[in-house]
Amino acid sequence: MIRHALDWQKQTSIYTWIGAWMPANNEKGDDYNIAEQLVFAQYVSCELTKNNIPFAFKSDIKLYVRLSNGWISGIKPVLDEITRTDCM
């Protein structure tokens, strides 16, 4: 995904890119545990940040309950990983 975004930027001279990613397997059973989601979230968010590719997290309903105005506690570590600012 990241290589694709960088290649697309070079080919088009448009230095923005919109793509989607999610650390969970939400569309096919949501069978990734939190540890697996943390590894994936760290890798993708840090690589996007290192390559100056802005990103947003699209599906907040997997992290946040709007009716109760609160984070889903079991998944909060994944959100914390996505929003880290100290990528290695």
C-alpha positions as CSV (number, residue, x, y, z in Angstrom):
1,M,0.0,0.0,0.0
2,I,2.7,2.5,1.0
3,R,4.9,1.7,-2.1
4,H,1.7,2.0,-4.2
5,A,1.0,5.4,-2.8
6,L,4.5,6.7,-3.3
7,D,4.6,5.4,-6.9
8,W,1.3,7.0,-7.6
9,Q,2.5,10.3,-6.3
10,K,5.6,10.2,-8.5
11,Q,3.6,9.2,-11.6
12,T,1.0,11.8,-11.2
13,S,2.9,14.6,-9.4
14,I,-0.1,14.8,-7.1
15,Y,1.3,14.6,-3.6
16,T,-1.8,13.4,-1.8
17,W,-3.3,9.9,-1.7
18,I,-6.5,8.5,-0.3
19,G,-6.5,4.9,0.7
20,A,-8.1,2.8,3.4
21,W,-6.6,0.4,5.9
22,M,-7.8,-1.1,9.1
23,P,-5.9,-3.1,11.7
24,A,-8.8,-5.5,12.3
25,N,-10.4,-8.0,9.9
26,N,-13.8,-6.2,10.2
27,E,-15.2,-7.3,6.9
28,K,-14.4,-11.0,7.2
29,G,-15.1,-12.1,10.7
30,D,-13.1,-9.7,12.9
31,D,-10.8,-12.6,14.0
32,Y,-7.6,-10.8,14.6
33,N,-6.7,-10.5,18.3
34,I,-5.5,-7.2,19.8
35,A,-1.8,-8.2,19.7
36,E,-2.1,-8.8,15.9
37,Q,-3.9,-5.5,15.4
38,L,-1.3,-3.6,17.4
39,V,1.6,-5.0,15.3
40,F,-0.2,-4.1,12.0
41,A,-1.4,-0.7,13.3
42,Q,2.2,0.2,14.4
43,Y,3.7,-0.8,11.1
44,V,1.2,0.9,8.8
45,S,0.8,4.1,10.8
46,C,4.5,4.5,11.2
47,E,5.4,3.8,7.6
48,L,2.7,6.3,6.4
49,T,4.1,8.9,8.8
50,K,7.7,8.3,7.8
51,N,6.8,8.7,4.2
52,N,4.8,11.9,4.8
53,I,1.5,10.3,3.7
54,P,-1.3,11.7,5.8
55,F,-4.0,9.3,6.8
56,A,-7.3,9.2,8.7
57,F,-9.0,6.3,10.5
58,K,-12.2,5.8,8.7
59,S,-14.4,3.5,10.7
60,D,-14.6,5.0,14.2
61,I,-17.5,2.7,15.1
62,K,-14.9,0.0,15.7
63,L,-13.2,2.1,18.3
64,Y,-15.8,4.5,19.7
65,V,-19.4,4.2,20.9
66,R,-21.3,7.3,19.9
67,L,-24.3,6.6,22.0
68,S,-22.3,6.5,25.3
69,N,-19.7,8.9,24.1
70,G,-16.8,6.7,25.0
71,W,-14.0,4.5,23.6
72,I,-14.4,0.8,23.4
73,S,-12.0,-0.2,26.2
74,G,-10.8,-3.5,24.7
75,I,-9.7,-1.9,21.5
76,K,-8.3,1.4,22.9
77,P,-4.7,0.1,22.7
78,V,-5.1,-0.1,18.9
79,L,-6.2,3.5,18.8
80,D,-3.2,4.5,21.0
81,E,-0.9,2.7,18.6
82,I,-2.4,4.4,15.5
83,T,-2.0,7.8,17.1
84,R,1.5,7.4,18.4
85,T,3.9,10.1,17.4
86,D,7.2,8.3,18.2
87,C,7.6,6.0,15.3
88,M,10.9,4.1,15.2
